């Protein structure tokens, strides 16, 4: 099949990571795949796309709604060269849906929402984007919790599907790092620094742990700083907390945006991810691929992914005390128990989170789209 995929950019976000995995996977299955982006200067994943030999249509978008992007998509629809269009994220979905309408096209359209209803605000845009899904053949969520919420809209009940993220999973669980002696915990947090990632409460949870045990886990945070006002305010509060708690500050390391996530995970005892909301977080899935347990917030699909006590531990993201308790539960495990938890995480990824499985799930929608 000839497939056009649409997303805002090839920047370092989780949706962009998954779009790259999808288009590369579709290409490897013999499909002719092209990609359209409208912020071409964000190129974090561009090398992977170029290496796969995928044609990229670059449309440079200005501020606000872009007729240029819409018209470019209309022309691609009218060209008749594509059988399916797949778009990720809210604004690309809107462009893809409107282009189908104005092009008077019967092309098969699959749109994907990549967040959570917990982050949903009651705005006109959010109402319109759900109405615009009437133009799509399928609406894909990457978590069961969000798919179930979308089905509250009666016109989406028969077209909403859940497709989990896909990853390239190795042939064996690497739990060798757990052979080291027990001691100071090394916890890895991955993600942009913003209000949703809950960094201040994580610091407070680590402080509770230190006060109770006299030992401070070392936290490495890999990710860029979000630039919106609320996230910058959160970062300022985190910095102020560190200035008031020098022991925590000595054990806390902001690493910035990193490309070596698999290597960082292999050096960590566990991933810690106490976000306020999620779709299906790449970082949790990537930790499973690396056979690392996860300490995560009890939100969205996390209970299904983690299965408290099996592949990690869950906590209340609003409670630093609960975050502390989950760190304690992991801290008390023996090396053998950590190894078993890591193997269970890897086995889950091998069964449910492979890129081949994700690609096959999308291919199945090609057959059933109108």
C-alpha positions as semicolon CSV with decimal commas, in nm:
position;residue;x (nm);y (nm);z (nm)
1;X;0,000;0,000;0,000
2;X;0,096;0,364;-0,048
3;X;0,080;0,544;0,286
4;X;0,119;0,909;0,386
5;X;0,200;0,975;0,752
6;X;0,148;1,321;0,903
7;X;0,296;1,471;1,219
8;X;0,414;1,815;1,329
9;X;0,789;1,747;1,339
10;X;1,069;1,499;1,390
11;X;1,158;1,648;1,730
12;X;1,238;1,447;2,039
13;X;0,885;1,384;2,169
14;X;0,723;1,050;2,241
15;X;0,469;1,077;1,958
16;X;0,750;1,159;1,716
17;X;0,945;0,854;1,838
18;X;0,645;0,634;1,771
19;X;0,577;0,784;1,429
20;X;0,936;0,711;1,330
21;X;0,902;0,351;1,454
22;X;0,576;0,313;1,264
23;X;0,692;0,452;0,929
24;X;1,016;0,252;0,942
25;X;0,820;-0,060;1,033
26;X;0,571;-0,006;0,750
27;X;0,857;0,048;0,506
28;X;1,024;-0,276;0,618
29;X;0,696;-0,460;0,553
30;X;0,704;-0,352;0,189
31;X;0,470;-0,052;0,198
32;X;0,553;0,268;0,011
33;X;0,561;0,529;0,289
34;X;0,604;0,906;0,282
35;X;0,599;1,153;0,569
36;X;0,475;1,511;0,598
37;X;0,600;1,749;0,869
38;X;0,542;2,122;0,909
39;X;0,815;2,210;1,160
40;X;1,113;2,082;0,958
41;X;1,381;2,241;1,175
42;X;1,311;1,995;1,459
43;X;1,528;1,705;1,339
44;X;1,602;1,484;1,640
45;X;1,488;1,168;1,455
46;X;1,558;1,283;1,097
47;X;1,866;1,063;1,053
48;X;1,659;0,748;1,114
49;X;1,404;0,854;0,854
50;X;1,675;0,933;0,599
51;X;1,851;0,602;0,668
52;X;1,524;0,419;0,592
53;X;1,496;0,603;0,259
54;X;1,160;0,765;0,340
55;X;1,058;1,074;0,144
56;X;0,974;1,370;0,370
57;X;0,743;1,650;0,257
58;X;0,858;1,959;0,449
59;X;0,600;2,238;0,485
60;X;0,715;2,538;0,685
61;X;0,422;2,647;0,902
62;X;0,378;2,998;1,033
63;X;0,190;3,099;1,346
64;X;-0,168;2,994;1,402
65;X;-0,375;2,786;1,164
66;X;-0,185;2,733;0,838
67;X;-0,366;2,730;0,505
68;X;-0,032;2,636;0,351
69;X;-0,026;2,306;0,541
70;X;-0,391;2,239;0,463
71;X;-0,348;2,312;0,091
72;X;-0,038;2,090;0,073
73;X;-0,233;1,803;0,220
74;X;-0,530;1,864;-0,012
75;X;-0,297;1,840;-0,312
76;X;-0,150;1,514;-0,182
77;X;-0,499;1,372;-0,129
78;X;-0,604;1,474;-0,481
79;X;-0,289;1,327;-0,635
80;X;-0,445;0,984;-0,598
81;X;-0,113;0,825;-0,508
82;X;-0,199;0,725;-0,150
83;X;-0,427;0,451;-0,021
84;X;-0,407;0,546;0,348
85;X;-0,322;0,854;0,555
86;X;-0,212;0,816;0,919
87;X;-0,177;1,123;1,141
88;X;-0,053;1,161;1,499
89;X;-0,140;1,440;1,747
90;X;-0,429;1,682;1,767
91;X;-0,331;1,956;1,522
92;X;-0,199;1,720;1,252
93;X;-0,522;1,523;1,292
94;X;-0,727;1,837;1,228
95;X;-0,527;1,917;0,914
96;X;-0,561;1,558;0,786
97;X;-0,936;1,552;0,851
98;X;-1,008;1,891;0,695
99;X;-0,794;1,804;0,393
100;X;-1,001;1,492;0,337
101;X;-1,318;1,700;0,354
102;X;-1,206;1,976;0,115
103;X;-1,040;1,733;-0,125
104;X;-1,369;1,537;-0,144
105;X;-1,154;1,231;-0,096
106;X;-1,252;0,877;-0,004
107;X;-0,899;0,802;0,111
108;X;-0,873;0,587;0,423
109;X;-0,781;0,807;0,720
110;X;-0,652;0,690;1,058
111;X;-0,593;0,956;1,324
112;X;-0,426;0,897;1,658
113;X;-0,461;1,081;1,987
114;X;-0,149;1,038;2,199
115;X;-0,236;1,185;2,539
116;X;-0,482;1,129;2,822
117;X;-0,826;1,255;2,918
118;X;-0,669;1,360;3,251
119;X;-0,501;1,641;3,059
120;X;-0,820;1,739;2,880
121;X;-0,950;2,094;2,917
122;X;-1,301;2,206;2,827
123;X;-1,224;2,422;2,527
124;X;-1,390;2,485;2,193
125;X;-1,087;2,334;2,018
126;X;-1,124;2,007;2,207
127;X;-1,491;1,988;2,117
128;X;-1,419;2,060;1,752
129;X;-1,141;1,805;1,727
130;X;-1,375;1,530;1,845
131;X;-1,638;1,637;1,591
132;X;-1,376;1,639;1,318
133;X;-1,313;1,270;1,390
134;X;-1,638;1,207;1,202
135;X;-1,418;1,240;0,892
136;X;-1,175;0,967;1,001
137;X;-1,223;0,596;0,944
138;X;-1,054;0,508;1,273
139;X;-0,941;0,695;1,582
140;X;-0,648;0,527;1,757
141;X;-0,554;0,579;2,120
142;X;-0,230;0,436;2,255
143;X;-0,387;0,350;2,591
144;X;-0,701;0,163;2,693
145;X;-0,791;0,433;2,944
146;X;-0,804;0,705;2,677
147;X;-0,983;0,481;2,426
148;X;-1,252;0,403;2,682
149;X;-1,295;0,775;2,747
150;X;-1,323;0,851;2,374
151;X;-1,605;0,597;2,348
152;X;-1,819;0,828;2,563
153;X;-1,867;1,017;2,235
154;X;-2,131;0,802;2,067
155;X;-2,005;0,873;1,714
156;X;-1,661;0,737;1,808
157;X;-1,768;0,411;1,972
158;X;-1,742;0,197;1,660
159;X;-1,426;0,355;1,523
160;X;-1,203;0,390;1,831
161;X;-0,921;0,136;1,869
162;X;-0,630;0,090;2,109
163;X;-0,287;0,023;1,964
164;X;0,004;0,014;2,208
165;X;0,339;0,168;2,119
166;X;0,598;-0,043;1,940
167;X;0,967;-0,101;2,012
168;X;1,256;-0,311;1,892
169;X;1,288;-0,571;2,169
170;X;1,602;-0,783;2,203
171;X;1,616;-1,158;2,241
172;X;1,705;-1,172;2,609
173;X;1,645;-0,978;2,929
174;X;1,965;-0,804;3,042
175;X;1,955;-0,813;3,422
176;X;2,333;-0,821;3,466
177;X;2,344;-0,484;3,642
178;X;2,148;-0,631;3,931
179;X;2,443;-0,857;4,012
180;X;2,612;-0,561;4,177
181;X;2,594;-0,520;4,553
182;X;2,295;-0,352;4,709
183;X;2,346;0,008;4,811
184;X;2,260;0,361;4,709
185;X;1,977;0,353;4,458
186;X;2,030;0,497;4,111
187;X;1,696;0,614;3,973
188;X;1,647;0,746;3,620
189;X;1,373;0,993;3,524
190;X;1,319;1,057;3,152
191;X;1,102;1,324;2,996
192;X;1,077;1,694;2,939
193;X;1,068;1,899;3,257
194;X;0,714;2,032;3,280
195;X;0,428;2,046;3,526
196;X;0,282;1,714;3,413
197;X;0,600;1,523;3,496
198;X;0,565;1,617;3,863
199;X;0,931;1,684;3,939
200;X;0,880;1,887;4,257
201;X;0,680;1,613;4,429
202;X;0,941;1,362;4,322
203;X;1,206;1,571;4,497
204;X;0,988;1,587;4,804
205;X;0,944;1,209;4,797
206;X;1,322;1,161;4,779
207;X;1,360;1,399;5,074
208;X;1,112;1,190;5,277
209;X;1,318;0,880;5,196
210;X;1,638;1,050;5,310
211;X;1,482;1,166;5,636
212;X;1,359;0,814;5,713
213;X;1,665;0,615;5,609
214;X;1,962;0,852;5,619
215;X;2,042;0,742;5,264
216;X;1,957;0,944;4,954
217;X;1,880;0,785;4,617
218;X;2,065;0,937;4,325
219;X;1,827;1,071;4,061
220;X;1,934;1,136;3,702
221;X;1,682;1,333;3,494
222;X;1,723;1,314;3,115
223;X;1,506;1,553;2,917
224;X;1,472;1,904;2,785
225;X;1,312;2,191;2,970
226;X;0,962;2,282;2,849
227;X;0,939;2,656;2,783
228;X;0,578;2,736;2,875
229;X;0,527;2,964;3,175
230;X;0,390;2,696;3,409
231;X;0,678;2,458;3,338
232;X;0,940;2,728;3,386
233;X;0,775;2,815;3,717
234;X;0,789;2,447;3,815
235;X;1,160;2,435;3,730
236;X;1,223;2,744;3,943
237;X;1,045;2,579;4,236
238;X;1,255;2,266;4,188
239;X;1,575;2,469;4,188
240;X;1,463;2,652;4,503
241;X;1,392;2,316;4,671
242;X;1,740;2,192;4,584
243;X;1,897;2,509;4,721
244;X;1,719;2,443;5,053
245;X;1,808;2,072;5,065
246;X;2,180;2,036;4,988
247;X;2,188;1,657;5,035
248;X;1,918;1,610;4,772
249;X;2,098;1,860;4,547
250;X;2,420;1,652;4,563
251;X;2,226;1,345;4,450
252;X;2,017;1,513;4,179
253;X;2,147;1,552;3,824
254;X;1,972;1,729;3,537
255;X;2,124;1,576;3,224
256;X;1,940;1,760;2,948
257;X;1,816;1,597;2,629
258;X;1,993;1,266;2,562
259;X;2,013;1,019;2,276
260;X;2,165;0,733;2,476
261;X;1,849;0,629;2,665
262;X;1,912;0,251;2,641
263;X;2,257;0,296;2,793
264;X;2,123;0,519;3,069
265;X;1,858;0,260;3,155
266;X;2,120;-0,015;3,180
267;X;2,309;0,192;3,437
268;X;1,999;0,258;3,650
269;X;1,840;0,037;3,913
270;X;1,492;0,149;3,808
271;X;1,303;0,409;3,609
272;X;1,100;0,652;3,817
273;X;0,807;0,813;3,639
274;X;0,555;0,985;3,868
275;X;0,374;1,190;3,602
276;X;0,028;1,332;3,656
277;X;-0,113;1,185;3,333
278;X;0,000;0,984;3,033
279;X;-0,105;0,824;2,710
280;X;0,124;0,524;2,688
281;X;0,461;0,657;2,806
282;X;0,757;0,568;2,587
283;X;0,989;0,583;2,883
284;X;0,805;0,311;3,076
285;X;0,796;0,088;2,770
286;X;1,164;0,152;2,696
287;X;1,248;0,061;3,055
288;X;1,068;-0,270;3,005
289;X;1,267;-0,332;2,685
290;X;1,583;-0,273;2,890
291;X;1,456;-0,513;3,162
292;X;1,432;-0,238;3,420
293;X;1,158;-0,215;3,685
294;X;0,952;0,103;3,699
295;X;0,826;0,315;3,989
296;X;0,529;0,499;3,841
297;X;0,219;0,700;3,923
298;X;-0,107;0,509;3,954
299;X;-0,275;0,679;3,654
300;X;-0,415;0,586;3,314
301;X;-0,272;0,253;3,186
302;X;0,010;0,240;3,440
303;X;-0,170;-0,018;3,659
304;X;-0,196;-0,251;3,357
305;X;0,164;-0,194;3,252
306;X;0,324;-0,210;3,595
307;X;0,093;-0,454;3,776
308;X;0,198;-0,334;4,120
309;X;0,469;-0,557;4,263
310;X;0,526;-0,748;3,938
311;X;0,712;-0,510;3,702
312;X;0,753;-0,226;3,948
313;X;0,555;-0,028;4,202
314;X;0,276;0,228;4,184
315;X;0,230;0,548;4,383
316;X;-0,011;0,837;4,424
317;X;0,149;1,122;4,221
318;X;-0,012;1,383;4,447
319;X;0,153;1,241;4,759
320;X;0,529;1,273;4,825
321;X;0,477;1,021;5,106
322;X;0,336;0,768;4,860
323;X;0,624;0,832;4,620
324;X;0,864;0,770;4,909
325;X;0,686;0,447;5,000
326;X;0,720;0,312;4,646
327;X;1,092;0,391;4,646
328;X;1,116;0,211;4,980
329;X;0,941;-0,098;4,844
330;X;1,194;-0,120;4,563
331;X;1,485;-0,045;4,796
332;X;1,393;-0,341;5,017
333;X;1,405;-0,595;4,732
334;X;1,689;-0,845;4,713
335;X;1,907;-0,864;4,402
336;X;1,722;-1,179;4,297
337;X;1,386;-1,004;4,334
338;X;1,506;-0,709;4,127
339;X;1,629;-0,949;3,860
340;X;1,293;-1,125;3,849
341;X;1,111;-0,793;3,824
342;X;1,339;-0,694;3,536
343;X;1,277;-1,023;3,356
344;X;0,902;-0,978;3,398
345;X;0,924;-0,627;3,251
346;X;1,119;-0,754;2,949
347;X;0,876;-1,045;2,897
348;X;0,584;-0,801;2,891
349;X;0,761;-0,590;2,627
350;X;0,838;-0,901;2,421
351;X;0,472;-1,005;2,421
352;X;0,288;-0,673;2,393
353;X;0,524;-0,393;2,288
354;X;0,713;-0,503;1,977
355;X;0,726;-0,284;1,670
356;X;0,607;-0,574;1,454
357;X;0,293;-0,601;1,667
358;X;0,221;-0,228;1,639
359;X;0,270;-0,229;1,260
360;X;0,047;-0,535;1,222
361;X;-0,227;-0,368;1,426
362;X;-0,221;-0,066;1,194
363;X;-0,218;-0,290;0,888
364;X;-0,532;-0,460;1,019
365;X;-0,708;-0,122;1,019
366;X;-0,617;-0,073;0,651
367;X;-0,832;-0,374;0,566
368;X;-1,136;-0,260;0,761
369;X;-1,137;0,111;0,688
370;X;-1,422;0,215;0,464
